[in-house]
Amino acid sequence: MDATLLFVRVCTGAIGYAAWAYGRRTSSARHMGLGFVLIAYSWFVNDPALNAGIGAALTCLLFFPR
Protein backbone atom coordinates (compact mmCIF):
# COMPACT_ATOMS: atom_id res chain seq x y z
CA MET A 1 0.00 0.00 0.00
CA ASP A 2 1.21 3.45 -0.91
CA ALA A 3 1.93 5.84 1.98
CA THR A 4 0.00 8.62 0.27
CA LEU A 5 -3.07 6.43 -0.05
CA LEU A 6 -2.81 5.42 3.59
CA PHE A 7 -2.54 9.08 4.64
CA VAL A 8 -5.61 10.05 2.59
CA ARG A 9 -7.57 7.11 4.02
CA VAL A 10 -6.70 8.06 7.59
CA CYS A 11 -7.60 11.72 7.02
CA THR A 12 -10.95 10.96 5.37
CA GLY A 13 -11.71 8.38 8.04
CA ALA A 14 -11.02 10.90 10.79
CA ILE A 15 -13.22 13.53 9.13
CA GLY A 16 -15.90 10.89 8.59
CA TYR A 17 -15.81 9.79 12.20
CA ALA A 18 -16.08 13.40 13.40
CA ALA A 19 -19.04 13.99 11.07
CA TRP A 20 -20.72 10.77 12.19
CA ALA A 21 -20.23 11.63 15.88
CA TYR A 22 -21.60 15.15 15.30
CA GLY A 23 -24.60 13.71 13.47
CA ARG A 24 -25.23 11.23 16.23
CA ARG A 25 -25.03 13.95 18.89
CA THR A 26 -27.39 16.29 17.01
CA SER A 27 -29.63 13.56 15.53
CA SER A 28 -28.72 14.64 11.99
CA ALA A 29 -29.16 11.75 9.59
CA ARG A 30 -27.42 13.73 6.85
CA HIS A 31 -24.21 14.15 8.84
CA MET A 32 -24.30 10.57 10.07
CA GLY A 33 -24.77 9.28 6.50
CA LEU A 34 -22.02 11.44 5.02
CA GLY A 35 -19.73 10.49 7.90
CA PHE A 36 -20.31 6.81 7.24
CA VAL A 37 -19.71 7.26 3.51
CA LEU A 38 -16.47 9.15 4.24
CA ILE A 39 -15.31 6.31 6.45
CA ALA A 40 -16.28 3.50 4.07
CA TYR A 41 -15.67 4.70 0.50
CA SER A 42 -11.90 4.98 0.74
CA TRP A 43 -11.47 1.23 1.08
CA PHE A 44 -12.94 0.75 -2.40
CA VAL A 45 -10.93 3.45 -4.23
CA ASN A 46 -7.23 2.66 -4.73
CA ASP A 47 -6.04 5.81 -6.55
CA PRO A 48 -4.77 8.43 -4.06
CA ALA A 49 -5.73 11.44 -6.23
CA LEU A 50 -9.24 10.12 -6.91
CA ASN A 51 -9.61 9.17 -3.26
CA ALA A 52 -8.63 12.68 -2.15
CA GLY A 53 -10.95 14.26 -4.72
CA ILE A 54 -13.96 12.23 -3.61
CA GLY A 55 -13.10 12.95 0.02
CA ALA A 56 -12.91 16.68 -0.66
CA ALA A 57 -16.26 16.65 -2.46
CA LEU A 58 -17.95 14.71 0.33
CA THR A 59 -16.42 16.99 2.96
CA CYS A 60 -17.78 20.03 1.11
CA LEU A 61 -21.22 18.45 1.24
CA LEU A 62 -20.96 18.50 5.04
CA PHE A 63 -20.68 22.29 5.06
CA PHE A 64 -22.83 23.28 2.08
CA PRO A 65 -26.18 21.62 2.58
CA ARG A 66 -27.92 22.79 -0.60
N, CA, C and O atoms as a Tripos MOL2 file, in Angstrom:
@<TRIPOS>MOLECULE
protein
  264   263    66     0     0
PROTEIN
NO_CHARGES

@<TRIPOS>ATOM
      1 N           0.8470   -1.1760    0.0000 N.3       1 MET1
      2 CA          0.0000    0.0000    0.0000 C.3       1 MET1
      3 C           0.8910    1.2370    0.0000 C.2       1 MET1
      4 O           1.9050    1.2970    0.6960 O.2       1 MET1
      5 N           0.4940    2.1990   -0.7800 N.am      2 ASP2
      6 CA          1.2110    3.4550   -0.9100 C.3       2 ASP2
      7 C           0.9990    4.3140    0.3410 C.2       2 ASP2
      8 O          -0.1010    4.3480    0.8910 O.2       2 ASP2
      9 N           2.0390    4.9970    0.7830 N.am      3 ALA3
     10 CA          1.9330    5.8370    1.9830 C.3       3 ALA3
     11 C           0.9720    6.9990    1.7730 C.2       3 ALA3
     12 O           0.2810    7.4100    2.7050 O.2       3 ALA3
     13 N           0.9240    7.5270    0.5630 N.am      4 THR4
     14 CA         -0.0050    8.6210    0.2700 C.3       4 THR4
     15 C          -1.4440    8.1590    0.4010 C.2       4 THR4
     16 O          -2.2810    8.8530    0.9780 O.2       4 THR4
     17 N          -1.7230    6.9840   -0.1390 N.am      5 LEU5
     18 CA         -3.0720    6.4290   -0.0490 C.3       5 LEU5
     19 C          -3.4530    6.1790    1.4050 C.2       5 LEU5
     20 O          -4.5810    6.4650    1.8060 O.2       5 LEU5
     21 N          -2.5430    5.6580    2.1820 N.am      6 LEU6
     22 CA         -2.8090    5.4240    3.5930 C.3       6 LEU6
     23 C          -3.1010    6.7350    4.3210 C.2       6 LEU6
     24 O          -4.0190    6.8020    5.1390 O.2       6 LEU6
     25 N          -2.3250    7.7700    4.0260 N.am      7 PHE7
     26 CA         -2.5400    9.0790    4.6420 C.3       7 PHE7
     27 C          -3.9180    9.6400    4.2910 C.2       7 PHE7
     28 O          -4.6210   10.1500    5.1640 O.2       7 PHE7
     29 N          -4.3040    9.5480    3.0220 N.am      8 VAL8
     30 CA         -5.6140   10.0490    2.5890 C.3       8 VAL8
     31 C          -6.7220    9.2590    3.2640 C.2       8 VAL8
     32 O          -7.7220    9.8360    3.6910 O.2       8 VAL8
     33 N          -6.5580    7.9490    3.3650 N.am      9 ARG9
     34 CA         -7.5710    7.1120    4.0170 C.3       9 ARG9
     35 C          -7.7290    7.4670    5.4920 C.2       9 ARG9
     36 O          -8.8480    7.5250    6.0010 O.2       9 ARG9
     37 N          -6.6340    7.7000    6.1680 N.am     10 VAL10
     38 CA         -6.7040    8.0560    7.5870 C.3      10 VAL10
     39 C          -7.3610    9.4230    7.7650 C.2      10 VAL10
     40 O          -8.1800    9.6050    8.6660 O.2      10 VAL10
     41 N          -7.0080   10.3780    6.9190 N.am     11 CYS11
     42 CA         -7.6050   11.7210    7.0210 C.3      11 CYS11
     43 C          -9.0990   11.6880    6.7450 C.2      11 CYS11
     44 O          -9.8760   12.2740    7.4990 O.2      11 CYS11
     45 N          -9.5180   11.0140    5.6780 N.am     12 THR12
     46 CA        -10.9470   10.9620    5.3740 C.3      12 THR12
     47 C         -11.6990   10.1600    6.4250 C.2      12 THR12
     48 O         -12.8490   10.4700    6.7360 O.2      12 THR12
     49 N         -11.0710    9.1460    6.9660 N.am     13 GLY13
     50 CA        -11.7060    8.3820    8.0360 C.3      13 GLY13
     51 C         -11.8960    9.2140    9.2940 C.2      13 GLY13
     52 O         -12.9220    9.1100    9.9670 O.2      13 GLY13
     53 N         -10.9080   10.0360    9.6080 N.am     14 ALA14
     54 CA        -11.0230   10.9030   10.7890 C.3      14 ALA14
     55 C         -12.1120   11.9590   10.5970 C.2      14 ALA14
     56 O         -12.8890   12.2290   11.5120 O.2      14 ALA14
     57 N         -12.1640   12.5500    9.4120 N.am     15 ILE15
     58 CA        -13.2200   13.5260    9.1280 C.3      15 ILE15
     59 C         -14.5780   12.8370    9.1520 C.2      15 ILE15
     60 O         -15.5490   13.3850    9.6740 O.2      15 ILE15
     61 N         -14.6420   11.6470    8.5940 N.am     16 GLY16
     62 CA        -15.8970   10.8930    8.5910 C.3      16 GLY16
     63 C         -16.3550   10.5310    9.9830 C.2      16 GLY16
     64 O         -17.5440   10.6230   10.2900 O.2      16 GLY16
     65 N         -15.4320   10.1200   10.8300 N.am     17 TYR17
     66 CA        -15.8070    9.7910   12.2040 C.3      17 TYR17
     67 C         -16.3130   11.0230   12.9470 C.2      17 TYR17
     68 O         -17.2950   10.9490   13.6860 O.2      17 TYR17
     69 N         -15.6390   12.1590   12.7470 N.am     18 ALA18
     70 CA        -16.0800   13.3960   13.4000 C.3      18 ALA18
     71 C         -17.4730   13.7990   12.9120 C.2      18 ALA18
     72 O         -18.3080   14.2310   13.7070 O.2      18 ALA18
     73 N         -17.7250   13.6580   11.6140 N.am     19 ALA19
     74 CA        -19.0450   13.9900   11.0710 C.3      19 ALA19
     75 C         -20.1040   13.0360   11.6060 C.2      19 ALA19
     76 O         -21.2040   13.4600   11.9590 O.2      19 ALA19
     77 N         -19.7800   11.7660   11.6650 N.am     20 TRP20
     78 CA        -20.7200   10.7700   12.1880 C.3      20 TRP20
     79 C         -21.0420   11.0430   13.6560 C.2      20 TRP20
     80 O         -22.2040   10.9800   14.0590 O.2      20 TRP20
     81 N         -20.0210   11.3460   14.4520 N.am     21 ALA21
     82 CA        -20.2330   11.6300   15.8760 C.3      21 ALA21
     83 C         -21.0660   12.8990   16.0520 C.2      21 ALA21
     84 O         -21.9380   12.9530   16.9180 O.2      21 ALA21
     85 N         -20.8020   13.9160   15.2370 N.am     22 TYR22
     86 CA        -21.5950   15.1470   15.2960 C.3      22 TYR22
     87 C         -23.0550   14.8540   14.9280 C.2      22 TYR22
     88 O         -23.9780   15.3370   15.5830 O.2      22 TYR22
     89 N         -23.2470   14.0670   13.8830 N.am     23 GLY23
     90 CA        -24.6000   13.7150   13.4720 C.3      23 GLY23
     91 C         -25.3310   12.8980   14.5170 C.2      23 GLY23
     92 O         -26.5360   13.0590   14.7130 O.2      23 GLY23
     93 N         -24.6190   12.0430   15.1710 N.am     24 ARG24
     94 CA        -25.2310   11.2350   16.2340 C.3      24 ARG24
     95 C         -25.6330   12.1110   17.4180 C.2      24 ARG24
     96 O         -26.6970   11.9280   18.0100 O.2      24 ARG24
     97 N         -24.7650   13.0650   17.7520 N.am     25 ARG25
     98 CA        -25.0290   13.9470   18.8850 C.3      25 ARG25
     99 C         -26.2060   14.8870   18.6140 C.2      25 ARG25
    100 O         -26.9840   15.1920   19.5180 O.2      25 ARG25
    101 N         -26.3330   15.3440   17.3590 N.am     26 THR26
    102 CA        -27.3860   16.2940   17.0150 C.3      26 THR26
    103 C         -28.5880   15.6280   16.3310 C.2      26 THR26
    104 O         -29.5210   16.3170   15.9200 O.2      26 THR26
    105 N         -28.5740   14.3240   16.2080 N.am     27 SER27
    106 CA        -29.6290   13.5590   15.5290 C.3      27 SER27
    107 C         -29.8010   13.9910   14.0790 C.2      27 SER27
    108 O         -30.9250   14.0930   13.5890 O.2      27 SER27
    109 N         -28.7020   14.2410   13.3990 N.am     28 SER28
    110 CA        -28.7220   14.6420   11.9910 C.3      28 SER28
    111 C         -28.3720   13.4360   11.1230 C.2      28 SER28
    112 O         -27.2230   12.9970   11.0750 O.2      28 SER28
    113 N         -29.3780   12.9190   10.4480 N.am     29 ALA29
    114 CA        -29.1620   11.7490    9.5950 C.3      29 ALA29
    115 C         -28.2220   12.0850    8.4350 C.2      29 ALA29
    116 O         -27.4580   11.2310    7.9840 O.2      29 ALA29
    117 N         -28.2800   13.3130    7.9600 N.am     30 ARG30
    118 CA        -27.4180   13.7320    6.8520 C.3      30 ARG30
    119 C         -25.9430   13.6530    7.2360 C.2      30 ARG30
    120 O         -25.1320   13.1170    6.4820 O.2      30 ARG30
    121 N         -25.5980   14.1840    8.4010 N.am     31 HIS31
    122 CA        -24.2060   14.1490    8.8390 C.3      31 HIS31
    123 C         -23.7640   12.7280    9.1790 C.2      31 HIS31
    124 O         -22.6250   12.3490    8.9080 O.2      31 HIS31
    125 N         -24.6510   11.9530    9.7630 N.am     32 MET32
    126 CA        -24.2990   10.5660   10.0650 C.3      32 MET32
    127 C         -24.0560    9.7850    8.7740 C.2      32 MET32
    128 O         -23.1020    9.0110    8.6840 O.2      32 MET32
    129 N         -24.9160    9.9870    7.7770 N.am     33 GLY33
    130 CA        -24.7670    9.2840    6.5020 C.3      33 GLY33
    131 C         -23.5020    9.6790    5.7710 C.2      33 GLY33
    132 O         -22.7640    8.8190    5.2920 O.2      33 GLY33
    133 N         -23.2420   10.9870    5.6810 N.am     34 LEU34
    134 CA        -22.0210   11.4420    5.0230 C.3      34 LEU34
    135 C         -20.7740   10.9860    5.7820 C.2      34 LEU34
    136 O         -19.7590   10.6490    5.1730 O.2      34 LEU34
    137 N         -20.8550   10.9780    7.1040 N.am     35 GLY35
    138 CA        -19.7260   10.4850    7.8960 C.3      35 GLY35
    139 C         -19.4470    9.0240    7.6200 C.2      35 GLY35
    140 O         -18.2920    8.6220    7.4780 O.2      35 GLY35
    141 N         -20.5010    8.2260    7.5430 N.am     36 PHE36
    142 CA        -20.3150    6.8070    7.2440 C.3      36 PHE36
    143 C         -19.7340    6.6060    5.8480 C.2      36 PHE36
    144 O         -18.8510    5.7710    5.6530 O.2      36 PHE36
    145 N         -20.2300    7.3700    4.8810 N.am     37 VAL37
    146 CA        -19.7070    7.2590    3.5120 C.3      37 VAL37
    147 C         -18.2400    7.6770    3.4700 C.2      37 VAL37
    148 O         -17.4400    7.0430    2.7820 O.2      37 VAL37
    149 N         -17.8750    8.7370    4.1960 N.am     38 LEU38
    150 CA        -16.4730    9.1540    4.2400 C.3      38 LEU38
    151 C         -15.5790    8.0830    4.8550 C.2      38 LEU38
    152 O         -14.4320    7.9110    4.4410 O.2      38 LEU38
    153 N         -16.0980    7.3740    5.8310 N.am     39 ILE39
    154 CA        -15.3120    6.3110    6.4490 C.3      39 ILE39
    155 C         -15.1660    5.1220    5.4980 C.2      39 ILE39
    156 O         -14.0850    4.5430    5.3910 O.2      39 ILE39
    157 N         -16.2420    4.7590    4.8140 N.am     40 ALA40
    158 CA        -16.2780    3.4990    4.0670 C.3      40 ALA40
    159 C         -15.7530    3.5790    2.6330 C.2      40 ALA40
    160 O         -15.1440    2.6190    2.1600 O.2      40 ALA40
    161 N         -15.9680    4.6880    1.9270 N.am     41 TYR41
    162 CA        -15.6670    4.6970    0.4990 C.3      41 TYR41
    163 C         -14.1800    4.5020    0.2000 C.2      41 TYR41
    164 O         -13.8280    3.9040   -0.8170 O.2      41 TYR41
    165 N         -13.3300    4.9890    1.0540 N.am     42 SER42
    166 CA        -11.9020    4.9800    0.7420 C.3      42 SER42
    167 C         -11.3170    3.5700    0.6300 C.2      42 SER42
    168 O         -10.2540    3.3930    0.0340 O.2      42 SER42
    169 N         -11.9780    2.5910    1.1800 N.am     43 TRP43
    170 CA        -11.4670    1.2330    1.0800 C.3      43 TRP43
    171 C         -11.7830    0.6020   -0.2720 C.2      43 TRP43
    172 O         -11.3000   -0.4900   -0.5730 O.2      43 TRP43
    173 N         -12.5890    1.2790   -1.0880 N.am     44 PHE44
    174 CA        -12.9390    0.7540   -2.4050 C.3      44 PHE44
    175 C         -12.2680    1.5220   -3.5390 C.2      44 PHE44
    176 O         -12.3470    1.1070   -4.6960 O.2      44 PHE44
    177 N         -11.6090    2.6330   -3.2250 N.am     45 VAL45
    178 CA        -10.9300    3.4530   -4.2290 C.3      45 VAL45
    179 C          -9.4290    3.3680   -3.9560 C.2      45 VAL45
    180 O          -8.9710    3.7210   -2.8690 O.2      45 VAL45
    181 N          -8.6570    2.8920   -4.9580 N.am     46 ASN46
    182 CA         -7.2300    2.6650   -4.7280 C.3      46 ASN46
    183 C          -6.3130    3.7170   -5.3360 C.2      46 ASN46
    184 O          -5.0940    3.6040   -5.2070 O.2      46 ASN46
    185 N          -6.8520    4.7270   -5.9890 N.am     47 ASP47
    186 CA         -6.0400    5.8070   -6.5460 C.3      47 ASP47
    187 C          -6.0110    6.9630   -5.5540 C.2      47 ASP47
    188 O          -7.0700    7.4900   -5.2110 O.2      47 ASP47
    189 N          -4.8310    7.3780   -5.0790 N.am     48 PRO48
    190 CA         -4.7750    8.4340   -4.0630 C.3      48 PRO48
    191 C          -5.3990    9.7620   -4.5090 C.2      48 PRO48
    192 O          -6.0720   10.4210   -3.7170 O.2      48 PRO48
    193 N          -5.1840   10.1560   -5.7580 N.am     49 ALA49
    194 CA         -5.7320   11.4360   -6.2330 C.3      49 ALA49
    195 C          -7.2550   11.3740   -6.3100 C.2      49 ALA49
    196 O          -7.9360   12.3100   -5.8930 O.2      49 ALA49
    197 N          -7.7850   10.2860   -6.8360 N.am     50 LEU50
    198 CA         -9.2360   10.1170   -6.9100 C.3      50 LEU50
    199 C          -9.8360   10.0220   -5.5140 C.2      50 LEU50
    200 O         -10.8990   10.5820   -5.2460 O.2      50 LEU50
    201 N          -9.1560    9.3180   -4.6390 N.am     51 ASN51
    202 CA         -9.6080    9.1730   -3.2620 C.3      51 ASN51
    203 C          -9.6740   10.5310   -2.5690 C.2      51 ASN51
    204 O         -10.6430   10.8260   -1.8710 O.2      51 ASN51
    205 N          -8.6530   11.3510   -2.7590 N.am     52 ALA52
    206 CA         -8.6310   12.6820   -2.1530 C.3      52 ALA52
    207 C          -9.7070   13.5780   -2.7610 C.2      52 ALA52
    208 O         -10.3310   14.3670   -2.0520 O.2      52 ALA52
    209 N          -9.9260   13.4600   -4.0620 N.am     53 GLY53
    210 CA        -10.9490   14.2590   -4.7160 C.3      53 GLY53
    211 C         -12.3500   13.9320   -4.2310 C.2      53 GLY53
    212 O         -13.1450   14.8320   -3.9600 O.2      53 GLY53
    213 N         -12.6510   12.6480   -4.1220 N.am     54 ILE54
    214 CA        -13.9570   12.2330   -3.6140 C.3      54 ILE54
    215 C         -14.1130   12.6700   -2.1610 C.2      54 ILE54
    216 O         -15.1800   13.1360   -1.7610 O.2      54 ILE54
    217 N         -13.0580   12.5220   -1.3800 N.am     55 GLY55
    218 CA        -13.1040   12.9460    0.0170 C.3      55 GLY55
    219 C         -13.3400   14.4410    0.1540 C.2      55 GLY55
    220 O         -14.0920   14.8720    1.0290 O.2      55 GLY55
    221 N         -12.7100   15.2340   -0.6960 N.am     56 ALA56
    222 CA        -12.9110   16.6850   -0.6580 C.3      56 ALA56
    223 C         -14.3450   17.0360   -1.0350 C.2      56 ALA56
    224 O         -14.9560   17.9040   -0.4120 O.2      56 ALA56
    225 N         -14.8780   16.3740   -2.0430 N.am     57 ALA57
    226 CA        -16.2560   16.6490   -2.4600 C.3      57 ALA57
    227 C         -17.2530   16.2750   -1.3620 C.2      57 ALA57
    228 O         -18.1910   17.0250   -1.0900 O.2      57 ALA57
    229 N         -17.0520   15.1350   -0.7420 N.am     58 LEU58
    230 CA        -17.9500   14.7110    0.3310 C.3      58 LEU58
    231 C         -17.8270   15.6180    1.5520 C.2      58 LEU58
    232 O         -18.8210   15.8970    2.2220 O.2      58 LEU58
    233 N         -16.6170   16.0760    1.8420 N.am     59 THR59
    234 CA        -16.4200   16.9890    2.9640 C.3      59 THR59
    235 C         -17.1030   18.3290    2.6900 C.2      59 THR59
    236 O         -17.6650   18.9320    3.6040 O.2      59 THR59
    237 N         -17.0610   18.7940    1.4600 N.am     60 CYS60
    238 CA        -17.7760   20.0320    1.1070 C.3      60 CYS60
    239 C         -19.2710   19.8700    1.3110 C.2      60 CYS60
    240 O         -19.9450   20.8160    1.7190 O.2      60 CYS60
    241 N         -19.7990   18.6860    1.0350 N.am     61 LEU61
    242 CA        -21.2220   18.4500    1.2430 C.3      61 LEU61
    243 C         -21.6200   18.5600    2.7140 C.2      61 LEU61
    244 O         -22.7790   18.8390    3.0220 O.2      61 LEU61
    245 N         -20.6750   18.3450    3.6170 N.am     62 LEU62
    246 CA        -20.9640   18.4970    5.0360 C.3      62 LEU62
    247 C         -21.2570   19.9550    5.3970 C.2      62 LEU62
    248 O         -22.0730   20.2360    6.2750 O.2      62 LEU62
    249 N         -20.5840   20.8750    4.7100 N.am     63 PHE63
    250 CA        -20.6820   22.2900    5.0640 C.3      63 PHE63
    251 C         -21.6350   23.0840    4.1950 C.2      63 PHE63
    252 O         -22.1100   24.1430    4.6070 O.2      63 PHE63
    253 N         -21.9260   22.5910    2.9950 N.am     64 PHE64
    254 CA        -22.8300   23.2780    2.0770 C.3      64 PHE64
    255 C         -24.0260   22.3850    1.8200 C.2      64 PHE64
    256 O         -24.0000   21.5460    0.9190 O.2      64 PHE64
    257 N         -25.0730   22.5620    2.6090 N.am     65 PRO65
    258 CA        -26.1780   21.6230    2.5750 C.3      65 PRO65
    259 C         -27.0340   21.6570    1.3190 C.2      65 PRO65
    260 O         -27.7160   20.6720    1.0370 O.2      65 PRO65
    261 N         -27.0330   22.7230    0.5660 N.am     66 ARG66
    262 CA        -27.9220   22.7890   -0.6040 C.3      66 ARG66
    263 C         -27.1700   22.8840   -1.8780 C.2      66 ARG66
    264 O         -27.7740   22.9460   -2.9490 O.2      66 ARG66
@<TRIPOS>BOND
     1     1     2 1
     2     2     3 1
     3     3     4 2
     4     3     5 am
     5     5     6 1
     6     6     7 1
     7     7     8 2
     8     7     9 am
     9     9    10 1
    10    10    11 1
    11    11    12 2
    12    11    13 am
    13    13    14 1
    14    14    15 1
    15    15    16 2
    16    15    17 am
    17    17    18 1
    18    18    19 1
    19    19    20 2
    20    19    21 am
    21    21    22 1
    22    22    23 1
    23    23    24 2
    24    23    25 am
    25    25    26 1
    26    26    27 1
    27    27    28 2
    28    27    29 am
    29    29    30 1
    30    30    31 1
    31    31    32 2
    32    31    33 am
    33    33    34 1
    34    34    35 1
    35    35    36 2
    36    35    37 am
    37    37    38 1
    38    38    39 1
    39    39    40 2
    40    39    41 am
    41    41    42 1
    42    42    43 1
    43    43    44 2
    44    43    45 am
    45    45    46 1
    46    46    47 1
    47    47    48 2
    48    47    49 am
    49    49    50 1
    50    50    51 1
    51    51    52 2
    52    51    53 am
    53    53    54 1
    54    54    55 1
    55    55    56 2
    56    55    57 am
    57    57    58 1
    58    58    59 1
    59    59    60 2
    60    59    61 am
    61    61    62 1
    62    62    63 1
    63    63    64 2
    64    63    65 am
    65    65    66 1
    66    66    67 1
    67    67    68 2
    68    67    69 am
    69    69    70 1
    70    70    71 1
    71    71    72 2
    72    71    73 am
    73    73    74 1
    74    74    75 1
    75    75    76 2
    76    75    77 am
    77    77    78 1
    78    78    79 1
    79    79    80 2
    80    79    81 am
    81    81    82 1
    82    82    83 1
    83    83    84 2
    84    83    85 am
    85    85    86 1
    86    86    87 1
    87    87    88 2
    88    87    89 am
    89    89    90 1
    90    90    91 1
    91    91    92 2
    92    91    93 am
    93    93    94 1
    94    94    95 1
    95    95    96 2
    96    95    97 am
    97    97    98 1
    98    98    99 1
    99    99   100 2
   100    99   101 am
   101   101   102 1
   102   102   103 1
   103   103   104 2
   104   103   105 am
   105   105   106 1
   106   106   107 1
   107   107   108 2
   108   107   109 am
   109   109   110 1
   110   110   111 1
   111   111   112 2
   112   111   113 am
   113   113   114 1
   114   114   115 1
   115   115   116 2
   116   115   117 am
   117   117   118 1
   118   118   119 1
   119   119   120 2
   120   119   121 am
   121   121   122 1
   122   122   123 1
   123   123   124 2
   124   123   125 am
   125   125   126 1
   126   126   127 1
   127   127   128 2
   128   127   129 am
   129   129   130 1
   130   130   131 1
   131   131   132 2
   132   131   133 am
   133   133   134 1
   134   134   135 1
   135   135   136 2
   136   135   137 am
   137   137   138 1
   138   138   139 1
   139   139   140 2
   140   139   141 am
   141   141   142 1
   142   142   143 1
   143   143   144 2
   144   143   145 am
   145   145   146 1
   146   146   147 1
   147   147   148 2
   148   147   149 am
   149   149   150 1
   150   150   151 1
   151   151   152 2
   152   151   153 am
   153   153   154 1
   154   154   155 1
   155   155   156 2
   156   155   157 am
   157   157   158 1
   158   158   159 1
   159   159   160 2
   160   159   161 am
   161   161   162 1
   162   162   163 1
   163   163   164 2
   164   163   165 am
   165   165   166 1
   166   166   167 1
   167   167   168 2
   168   167   169 am
   169   169   170 1
   170   170   171 1
   171   171   172 2
   172   171   173 am
   173   173   174 1
   174   174   175 1
   175   175   176 2
   176   175   177 am
   177   177   178 1
   178   178   179 1
   179   179   180 2
   180   179   181 am
   181   181   182 1
   182   182   183 1
   183   183   184 2
   184   183   185 am
   185   185   186 1
   186   186   187 1
   187   187   188 2
   188   187   189 am
   189   189   190 1
   190   190   191 1
   191   191   192 2
   192   191   193 am
   193   193   194 1
   194   194   195 1
   195   195   196 2
   196   195   197 am
   197   197   198 1
   198   198   199 1
   199   199   200 2
   200   199   201 am
   201   201   202 1
   202   202   203 1
   203   203   204 2
   204   203   205 am
   205   205   206 1
   206   206   207 1
   207   207   208 2
   208   207   209 am
   209   209   210 1
   210   210   211 1
   211   211   212 2
   212   211   213 am
   213   213   214 1
   214   214   215 1
   215   215   216 2
   216   215   217 am
   217   217   218 1
   218   218   219 1
   219   219   220 2
   220   219   221 am
   221   221   222 1
   222   222   223 1
   223   223   224 2
   224   223   225 am
   225   225   226 1
   226   226   227 1
   227   227   228 2
   228   227   229 am
   229   229   230 1
   230   230   231 1
   231   231   232 2
   232   231   233 am
   233   233   234 1
   234   234   235 1
   235   235   236 2
   236   235   237 am
   237   237   238 1
   238   238   239 1
   239   239   240 2
   240   239   241 am
   241   241   242 1
   242   242   243 1
   243   243   244 2
   244   243   245 am
   245   245   246 1
   246   246   247 1
   247   247   248 2
   248   247   249 am
   249   249   250 1
   250   250   251 1
   251   251   252 2
   252   251   253 am
   253   253   254 1
   254   254   255 1
   255   255   256 2
   256   255   257 am
   257   257   258 1
   258   258   259 1
   259   259   260 2
   260   259   261 am
   261   261   262 1
   262   262   263 1
   263   263   264 2
@<TRIPOS>SUBSTRUCTURE
     1 MET1         2 RESIDUE 1 A MET
     2 ASP2         6 RESIDUE 1 A ASP
     3 ALA3        10 RESIDUE 1 A ALA
     4 THR4        14 RESIDUE 1 A THR
     5 LEU5        18 RESIDUE 1 A LEU
     6 LEU6        22 RESIDUE 1 A LEU
     7 PHE7        26 RESIDUE 1 A PHE
     8 VAL8        30 RESIDUE 1 A VAL
     9 ARG9        34 RESIDUE 1 A ARG
    10 VAL10       38 RESIDUE 1 A VAL
    11 CYS11       42 RESIDUE 1 A CYS
    12 THR12       46 RESIDUE 1 A THR
    13 GLY13       50 RESIDUE 1 A GLY
    14 ALA14       54 RESIDUE 1 A ALA
    15 ILE15       58 RESIDUE 1 A ILE
    16 GLY16       62 RESIDUE 1 A GLY
    17 TYR17       66 RESIDUE 1 A TYR
    18 ALA18       70 RESIDUE 1 A ALA
    19 ALA19       74 RESIDUE 1 A ALA
    20 TRP20       78 RESIDUE 1 A TRP
    21 ALA21       82 RESIDUE 1 A ALA
    22 TYR22       86 RESIDUE 1 A TYR
    23 GLY23       90 RESIDUE 1 A GLY
    24 ARG24       94 RESIDUE 1 A ARG
    25 ARG25       98 RESIDUE 1 A ARG
    26 THR26      102 RESIDUE 1 A THR
    27 SER27      106 RESIDUE 1 A SER
    28 SER28      110 RESIDUE 1 A SER
    29 ALA29      114 RESIDUE 1 A ALA
    30 ARG30      118 RESIDUE 1 A ARG
    31 HIS31      122 RESIDUE 1 A HIS
    32 MET32      126 RESIDUE 1 A MET
    33 GLY33      130 RESIDUE 1 A GLY
    34 LEU34      134 RESIDUE 1 A LEU
    35 GLY35      138 RESIDUE 1 A GLY
    36 PHE36      142 RESIDUE 1 A PHE
    37 VAL37      146 RESIDUE 1 A VAL
    38 LEU38      150 RESIDUE 1 A LEU
    39 ILE39      154 RESIDUE 1 A ILE
    40 ALA40      158 RESIDUE 1 A ALA
    41 TYR41      162 RESIDUE 1 A TYR
    42 SER42      166 RESIDUE 1 A SER
    43 TRP43      170 RESIDUE 1 A TRP
    44 PHE44      174 RESIDUE 1 A PHE
    45 VAL45      178 RESIDUE 1 A VAL
    46 ASN46      182 RESIDUE 1 A ASN
    47 ASP47      186 RESIDUE 1 A ASP
    48 PRO48      190 RESIDUE 1 A PRO
    49 ALA49      194 RESIDUE 1 A ALA
    50 LEU50      198 RESIDUE 1 A LEU
    51 ASN51      202 RESIDUE 1 A ASN
    52 ALA52      206 RESIDUE 1 A ALA
    53 GLY53      210 RESIDUE 1 A GLY
    54 ILE54      214 RESIDUE 1 A ILE
    55 GLY55      218 RESIDUE 1 A GLY
    56 ALA56      222 RESIDUE 1 A ALA
    57 ALA57      226 RESIDUE 1 A ALA
    58 LEU58      230 RESIDUE 1 A LEU
    59 THR59      234 RESIDUE 1 A THR
    60 CYS60      238 RESIDUE 1 A CYS
    61 LEU61      242 RESIDUE 1 A LEU
    62 LEU62      246 RESIDUE 1 A LEU
    63 PHE63      250 RESIDUE 1 A PHE
    64 PHE64      254 RESIDUE 1 A PHE
    65 PRO65      258 RESIDUE 1 A PRO
    66 ARG66      262 RESIDUE 1 A ARG
